[in-house]
Every structure is written in C-alpha cells, then in structure tokens.
Amino acid sequence: MRTYRTSRRRARLALAAALTVTAALTGPAAVSRASAETPTPGAAGLGDPMFPLDGNGGYTVRHYKLDFDWRAPKTPFPAATTIRATATQALSRFDLDFAGNELHAVTVNGSPAQTRRDGDELIITPKSPIPRGSSFTVKVGYTADPTQIRHRDDAIEDYGWIPTPDGTVLYPQPNGAKMIFPSNDHPSARAPFTVRVTTPGDLTAVSNGRLVDRAERPGGRVRWTYDSEQPVATQLVQLAIGKYRLIDSTGPDGVALRDVVPDDLVAPTKQYRDLTPDHLAWLRAQLGSYPFKRYGVLVGDTDLGVALETQTLSLLPKADLLGTRVDAERNLVHELTHQWIGDSVGIATWSDLWLSEGHARFYERLYSEAHGGDSFEAAMRTAYENHDQWRHDYGAPAEPTEPNLFKRMRYDGSALVLYALREKVGTETFQRIERAWVAKYRGRTTSTADYIATASKAAGQDLSGFLRPWLYGATTPPMPGHPDWVVRPVVTG
Ligand SMILES: [Zn+2]
C-alpha cells in the first residue's frame, strides 16, 4: 500500500509540474487552472447511514499515538493524542470526533491552531492551509475524563470508559472512542496505534497488540508502551488498567496468547480461558488461519452486560466466565470469531454490521451445537418465526435503524441469512464462500455488496437475487429446504 501511495503521489507531483510548465507557456488563463487548489473545509462526517457525522472528510489518518498519564479510577488525568494524517484535499480546516474532556492546546505541524467545538465535532483551523497530498501532524492536549459513559437501549447498553474497582477497561463500540481520544471515529477509518500510558507502580496497563516497552518513571510510576502492529478501528481499541495478572502461553500456529485477569479471578476463570487453543483450532478449520500474531481474554471486573471483540484482546465481563461451560464457550467463540470478521475483515458502514454480528452468532451457535449446546436448527427456526417481526421492529438485516442497530436482527436474525445461504448452496459451497470472502478482505473493510459478489463468484452462480430479499426485503423469503417453516404475522403497536 505504501509503495502504491508513494507512486500515486509522485504521479500527482509530476502532473502538477507538467501543468505549471503548460501554464508558463500559455498565459494567465492556464495559470489559474494550474495554481494550487483553493483550500476548503474537510467534511464533518463520512455520511454513514446510522451516524452521518462520525469519521471526517478531507484527510486519512496514518497513525495514532495516545498518551495517558493515568492517576486513579474516576479521576481526570493529563492526556494527549498525536495524529499523523495525509490530506486528501486542500484543507482550510478539518474536524476530529471528540466528546467531552477538557480541551487544552491543539497544534498542527507544531504551530498553535484555532479550535471550536460543536457537539461531538472538534473543528481545527491550522495557521496555514494544508495542501492536498501533504502529510501533517495534529497534537491535541486535554484532561481526560474517565467517568465518561453513554448508554444505548440495545445490546450495547453502557459504552465508553468502563470503571473497574481499581482502574478501567474500554468499551468504545459503536462510536464511543470519541469520549476517550480525538479521532476519526468510524469503522472504515482504521489506522495503527501506539498507546503509551503511565500508571502507579502497583498497576498494570494493557492495550492492543505488543508490549514494546515498560519503563520505570519518577515517583515509582511505570510507563507502558504498546504497538497495535495492525490498523485498528477506533471502536476496537482496548486499554485495561488495574491489578492484573498476565498469563502467557502459545496457541496453534504459534499465536502468542496473553490473558489479562484480575488477581482474584485467575483461578475461577482458568477452566474456560484454557479452551482458547481449541477455539482457535476450530475456527481456523472454518475460516482459515488466525489473522493476528496474538490473542488474549481480558476478564473485566464489571457488571457490563456484554463482551467486546477489542482487537487481539477480547473483553469478557467476569460473569461470562463464571457460569456454565456452554454459556462461557458461546461468549468466547463469539468474540474470537470477531477477530476474523469485524476486526480483521472490517465493516465499511454501520449498515454492514449484520456481516460482523451475523457471522459471530453463526459460528458461536455452530460451535455450541457440537459442544453440548442447543440445536442450531431449532434456534434458526425460532429466528425464522420472528423474522418479519424483527424486520418491522428493527429493520431488515442490512437496513438497520439507528436506535435498533444492535438488536436481535443483527445477531440471530443475521445468522439466519447465512443459514439460509448454506441451505441454498450446500455446506461445501458455503464454506468455500466464507473462506474466499475472509481471505479476500483480510485486513480490509468490506460491504454487503462485496459479500454478495464474493459469494456469487465462489458459488459460480449469481446469488444477488437470493440474498438481496433476505437482506433488504420487507418480508422474510421462504427458507430453502424447510417448506414447513412459517413466519409469524407481525404484531404492530
Ligand atoms: Zn458480537
């Protein structure tokens, strides 16, 4: 990618030089055409159907560096975010997504910039405009507020900073990263991260990817530096701070495993955490090789209702690992599946969420059925019976409504679409589709249209006429192979 970008940039510079020469030869009219593009404001959002102001236009983030000088739970602390970006237009000003926190100085390329806040938009006007194609560095200093939390009335419930008795974990999904650091807070805008956090000496900090440095600091404090190794969507950034034990081992294919567990939960959660190598091997057989170098389970000492697939380190609330084996494995396999689909294969827009949650639920149920859990077919029959009601209440699988984004339609309701596809094309062809799609979009974002196109190609037949009514229709199509399955009538009001 880097080579490609460089060569494109060279081509653009060459073109600009050529135009300048032409202008010199042909007079003032041509000069205006050849002179630099007039700088204009970058768009305030990417226009996502669910969250139009999330993400920002006019530039691409190349790298985030987050600096946190952590003090104590629920206590504000000094923070800074340094963003390296490339302008995709000539910019007079640009936005970051940033909610709450106390903003201090913002610089662009080292010079103080003017700022204005409007809702969750931080609008930055640099001292001089930024030419198209040029790299620039934005540094935002602020006092972070680790009590910031928001609520959704769907499966997400609370998101943002999630306090623990001695520290914090993060739950940024869907768009709560903006409460934690200024960013392009949209799943399509991924970039590598360096996270540097200083803590009291008796605490441990863990973020996505690899620990690159642990340094003693004055006053008995410790500075931890993590490198994400791969681009991460803002919703999948993790930072756990607290009294944690790090438990290292090696999984299949040499995947480095590191569980992050509060001291008193190490023994009670061990029997289920130890199943990760089995889960990795099972999922590799379904979806191909694991997409990252490392993985781990972060046990959250919180009452959080749901787990989160933060990249290379899934957050599981402690209750998920203290119940039955069947329940624990469903949660563990669900979040691990997301490392392939949702994390490595990312979604292009929030309307594509069915791809991420539908697949995670599909493999969670498939695994569970083979390991003592409920019948997959019975669960899908129940989902089928409810499907028109869910379409009515929550929107079709690939056409969610914003308040109902994380409702059951995106989970069992979307696993049902994949089940229907498997019933139509047969298990062997379905597996070929899945592996082809995951391989093709590994490390990239993907859309519903991409899935339909890849499925059609892998199956050797145009599946759009089959999949589109399932994904977008107002009513549920017949289930292939199950003429006796019936959809219950919609109850309104
Ligand atoms: Zn999920």
Boltz pocket constraint, residues with backbone or C-beta under 6 A from the ligand:
constraints:
  - pocket:
      binder: B
      contacts: [[A, 334], [A, 338], [A, 356], [A, 357], [A, 360]]
      max_distance: 6.0
